[in-house]
Amino acid sequence: SAKSTPLTTSLIPMELCNSSDEDENTNEVNQSRTKNSSNKVPEVSGDQRGPIVPMISDEPAFSVELLRLYYDRLFPYDQMFRWLSYGNDPDKKHPGLVKDFFLRREWSFTIADDIYIRYQSFRDASEMRNAMMKRQPHKIDIGAVFSCAPKDHNTVSPASFKPVERELVFDIDLTDYDEVRTCCTGASICGRCWSLMSMAIQVLEPALRDDFGFENILFVYSGRRGVHCWVCDPGARSLSNEARTAVVNYLSVATTDAKTAIKKATWPPHPSLARALRILEPLFESHIVPEEGQGLFAEKERWEVILDSLPVDAVAQRLKQRWTRNSDHTDASMKWRELSEEINRLGRSDSSSGGPTAQKKKKIVQAHELELWKMNLVFHHCYPRLYENV
């Protein structure tokens, strides 16, 4: 969270994980039981428009033996230590090292029977391995770096135990796209809707690098139905809560309203939106429009709703008549190209017409409205939907 709450990242293979991806209340006592838990793996759902590539196996989801084998032989203890210590190895001698840096990092475990254990901390990779081999956690939360070792938090006053730094983390969850994905809903995911996560990454990474200057960025599978983005630069780790909220607000341009999908958008768009549109428009055409994708233009009931939302009625009526008349010869991708050409044609006619007459001004306004409408449509379906409490 934007405060001191650890953000869950799956560190064990999906086929071993049976925990839900719901937020834990980290202000509870160290050990608590979560109600209404489920050991079921989300089902992969689909429709009749073609095969779906499963992202989650339908094999048995959990094995105690495999979990123990994983923590014994496969878990990346050394890599996790090198990453989250940021060079502060307590066994090395250097005057600039903060030798208790990794020790002050909070970890929390969800173990068998959904018992939640907070305030775990380790000196190094070896201590981490010993704890995980003992506890065999089903889920691991990585928290902030605190003012003292979390395992010793009861030895200091509450006012003295506080987070001093944490990575900037974004959570993107496919359930937030349920209104625009047609292949799956809820915790179910497949190759079609996973493309939305790929689009989110392709938009977020250049925004974080080019607009904020961040360099150390890691995208990881969240463990259930989405992606976590970890920004690990020293400047990002030291951001205040207010600064984190400002970053999220800057990147959260999309709304859930298809007609006004972009907050206070104008034409021409802000450079960051223009960059996102250049990235997303070809992906929208290949993954959202066609029948083998989300099928946005594949069925009459859907493309009629889209045409009815066009700000220029003449364009909508012209396309509606053409597509109805040629229903057997115009596939979804062709419809999108024809719609884009209509918008481009109106823009070209504006720039080539004569002086600043009232008619020309009207056409310019219409052209800008159509361009903005198109950007709204693309962003409503493709732009990253960030969970704001990062």
KOLDOBA-120938 format. One record per residue (C-alpha): residue in one letter; x, y, z. Coordinates in steps of 0.02 Angstrom, whole numbers, padded with zeros to 5 digits, always signed. Layout:
<nodes>
AXYZ/...
</nodes>
This chain:
<nodes>
S+00000+00000+00000/A+00050+00181-00003/K+00084+00166+00182/S+00172+00023+00270/T+00061-00120+00216/P+00158-00258+00127/L+00105-00294-00051/T+00088-00476-00098/T+00194-00546-00237/S+00189-00731-00276/L+00358-00809-00250/I+00302-00989-00274/P+00239-01073-00433/M+00055-01054-00470/E+00028-01241-00463/L+00084-01240-00281/C-00013-01087-00225/N-00186-01103-00152/S-00206-00934-00069/S-00324-00801-00131/D-00262-00634-00197/E-00370-00533-00079/D-00288-00398+00027/E-00238-00448+00202/N-00271-00334+00349/T-00095-00311+00413/N-00154-00219+00569/E-00220-00382+00644/V-00123-00483+00772/N+00028-00580+00714/Q-00068-00740+00688/S-00246-00741+00621/R-00359-00851+00519/T-00440-00790+00359/K-00623-00834+00339/N-00704-00900+00181/S-00541-00963+00108/S-00538-01073-00047/N-00414-01200-00113/K-00486-01200-00287/V-00384-01145-00437/P-00479-01017-00545/E-00559-01099-00695/V-00514-01043-00869/S-00671-00990-00959/G-00706-00942-01139/D-00836-00930-01275/Q-00867-01000-01448/R-00749-00884-01542/G-00600-01000-01545/P-00473-01086-01433/I-00411-01007-01273/V-00233-01034-01213/P-00247-01068-01026/M-00139-00963-00912/I-00178-01069-00759/S-00167-01259-00755/D-00321-01358-00710/E-00213-01490-00625/P-00219-01510-00434/A-00166-01344-00362/F-00067-01391-00208/S+00058-01519-00148/V+00145-01515+00022/E+00286-01622-00047/L+00316-01509-00196/L+00309-01355-00087/R+00445-01424+00026/L+00549-01473-00125/Y+00527-01298-00196/Y+00589-01212-00038/D+00731-01336-00020/R+00797-01331-00198/L+00718-01194-00303/F+00674-01039-00204/P+00794-00897-00254/Y+00857-00851-00080/D+01021-00776-00138/Q+00941-00678-00278/M+00805-00609-00164/F+00937-00557-00038/R+01046-00471-00168/W+00894-00378-00236/L+00813-00321-00073/S+00975-00283+00021/Y+01031-00165-00119/G+01213-00206-00086/N+01202-00191+00104/D+01278-00360+00143/P+01310-00378+00331/D+01459-00492+00298/K+01553-00365+00193/K+01667-00230+00259/H+01636-00057+00190/P+01607+00104+00285/G+01457+00149+00177/L+01359-00012+00207/V+01203-00015+00315/K+01230-00187+00389/D+01057-00205+00466/F+00966-00145+00310/F+00900-00316+00256/L+00865-00362+00438/R+00745-00214+00450/R+00639-00275+00303/E+00471-00348+00354/W+00412-00512+00282/S+00248-00596+00320/F+00192-00774+00287/T+00026-00858+00258/I+00051-01038+00309/A-00060-01193+00315/D-00241-01166+00369/D-00226-00983+00316/I-00130-00932+00472/Y-00056-00760+00440/I+00110-00718+00524/R+00182-00541+00522/Y+00345-00460+00576/Q+00465-00588+00506/S+00641-00523+00472/F+00807-00602+00428/R+00989-00554+00436/D+01034-00634+00269/A+00985-00766+00140/S+01033-00907+00257/E+00914-00849+00395/M+00778-00825+00264/R+00801-01002+00203/N+00792-01074+00378/A+00630-00982+00415/M+00547-01033+00252/M+00599-01213+00269/K+00524-01213+00443/R+00362-01121+00403/Q+00331-01181+00224/P+00229-01025+00182/H+00092-01037+00052/K+00102-00851+00020/I+00236-00721+00055/D+00215-00533+00079/I+00362-00416+00059/G+00345-00261+00165/A+00438-00100+00200/V+00606-00070+00280/F+00573-00012+00458/S+00669+00088+00586/C+00715-00072+00678/A+00704-00258+00646/P+00518-00305+00634/K+00546-00461+00738/D+00598-00344+00880/H+00452-00222+00861/N+00385-00266+01034/T+00546-00207+01115/V+00524-00026+01059/S+00384+00100+01076/P+00254+00104+00936/A+00309+00280+00892/S+00487+00219+00864/F+00436+00076+00750/K+00393+00151+00582/P+00429+00121+00397/V+00575+00219+00329/E+00573+00164+00147/R+00483+00048+00028/E+00477+00014-00157/L+00349+00102-00266/V+00231-00038-00316/F+00087-00038-00439/D-00046-00173-00441/I-00138-00211-00604/D-00278-00338-00587/L-00375-00417-00729/T-00536-00412-00629/D-00534-00223-00655/Y-00553-00258-00841/D-00709-00366-00825/E-00818-00238-00912/V-00711-00244-01069/R-00651-00424-01078/T-00770-00550-01156/C-00670-00711-01136/C-00661-00723-00946/T-00724-00642-00786/G-00667-00634-00606/A-00514-00738-00564/S-00519-00833-00729/I-00385-00784-00855/C-00330-00842-01027/G-00211-00792-01165/R-00337-00671-01239/C-00362-00563-01086/W-00181-00582-01030/S-00138-00471-01178/L-00213-00329-01075/M-00075-00354-00947/S+00054-00348-01086/M-00021-00184-01147/A-00014-00112-00971/I+00170-00153-00956/Q+00210-00077-01125/V+00126+00086-01072/L+00189+00095-00893/E+00373+00060-00924/P+00409+00208-01041/A+00304+00322-00932/L+00404+00277-00777/R+00570+00289-00869/D+00541+00441-00979/D+00423+00546-00873/F+00496+00510-00700/G+00673+00453-00738/F+00659+00287-00647/E+00778+00151-00704/N+00761-00002-00591/I+00591-00072-00638/L+00531-00251-00615/F+00367-00325-00678/V+00314-00488-00597/Y+00162-00601-00604/S+00058-00562-00450/G+00020-00744-00416/R-00161-00750-00463/R-00235-00634-00595/G-00123-00487-00631/V+00045-00400-00628/H+00144-00304-00498/C+00266-00170-00551/W+00408-00138-00429/V+00506+00025-00447/C+00665+00006-00345/D+00765+00166-00375/P+00825+00250-00214/G+00719+00401-00257/A+00565+00294-00279/R+00593+00201-00115/S+00603+00364-00018/L+00445+00444-00089/S+00318+00510+00034/N+00139+00449+00033/E+00085+00610-00051/A+00216+00591-00188/R+00164+00411-00219/T-00017+00465-00237/A+00037+00600-00360/V+00130+00473-00467/V-00021+00358-00469/N-00138+00501-00513/Y-00025+00553-00656/L-00028+00377-00727/S-00213+00343-00692/V-00290+00429-00841/A-00424+00301-00882/T-00598+00296-00809/T-00734+00164-00819/D-00845+00271-00932/A-00818+00227-01115/K-00878+00398-01174/T-00759+00494-01060/A-00624+00365-01035/I-00488+00497-01013/K-00492+00624-00873/K-00504+00802-00941/A-00433+00751-01110/T-00408+00879-01248/W-00346+00872-01427/P-00203+00869-01465/P-00168+00758-01315/H-00034+00777-01183/P+00131+00701-01244/S+00117+00557-01121/L-00056+00514-01188/A+00003+00531-01367/R+00144+00408-01330/A+00022+00287-01249/L-00095+00300-01398/R+00047+00260-01519/I+00084+00104-01417/L-00095+00048-01388/E-00183+00081-01553/P-00100-00062-01651/L-00124-00177-01501/F-00307-00126-01491/E-00326-00172-01674/S-00243-00342-01654/H-00308-00396-01482/I-00471-00303-01447/V-00555-00279-01616/P-00550-00451-01702/E-00652-00605-01668/E-00499-00702-01609/G-00468-00565-01479/Q-00603-00480-01376/G-00716-00467-01529/L-00763-00285-01504/F-00814-00266-01687/A-00858-00448-01718/E-01043-00440-01673/K-01176-00318-01733/E-01243-00289-01557/R-01072-00226-01503/W-01020-00120-01651/E-01190-00036-01658/V-01164+00025-01480/I-00994+00092-01530/L-01061+00183-01683/D-01203+00257-01581/S-01073+00337-01467/L-00987+00428-01612/P-00995+00618-01590/V-01029+00647-01776/D-01194+00566-01821/A-01165+00572-02009/V-01011+00462-01994/A-01104+00340-01882/Q-01252+00323-02001/R-01141+00303-02154/L-01042+00162-02074/K-01195+00078-02000/Q-01280+00070-02170/R-01122+00006-02255/W-01086-00129-02126/T-01266-00187-02122/R-01272-00199-02311/N-01104-00290-02323/S-01118-00394-02165/D-01050-00551-02248/H-00899-00465-02325/T-00837-00349-02188/D-00745-00431-02044/A-00705-00348-01878/S-00532-00286-01927/M-00598-00211-02088/K-00733-00119-01990/W-00603-00041-01878/R-00497+00011-02027/E-00648+00089-02113/L-00694+00183-01955/S-00515+00247-01936/E-00513+00301-02118/E-00674+00399-02095/I-00595+00491-01949/N-00434+00523-02046/R-00531+00580-02200/L-00625+00711-02102/G-00461+00773-02030/R-00381+00785-02203/S-00529+00880-02275/D-00516+01007-02134/S-00332+01043-02166/S-00355+01057-02354/S-00506+01173-02354/G-00499+01361-02377/G-00501+01506-02256/P-00566+01510-02078/T-00749+01500-02123/A-00885+01444-02003/Q-00901+01281-02100/K-00716+01246-02085/K-00717+01283-01899/K-00860+01162-01878/K-00764+01027-01971/I-00609+01058-01867/V-00711+01038-01708/Q-00789+00878-01776/A-00619+00808-01826/H-00549+00841-01653/E-00703+00765-01571/L-00681+00607-01676/E-00495+00594-01638/L-00532+00615-01453/W-00673+00488-01464/K-00555+00363-01545/M-00425+00389-01410/N-00560+00368-01277/L-00614+00203-01356/V-00436+00134-01363/F-00393+00189-01186/H-00556+00127-01112/H-00513-00049-01170/C-00322-00050-01158/Y-00249+00083-01043/P-00178+00017-00877/R-00306+00014-00738/L-00201+00044-00585/Y-00253-00003-00410/E-00232+00166-00325/N-00181+00103-00152/V-00002+00061-00201/
</nodes>
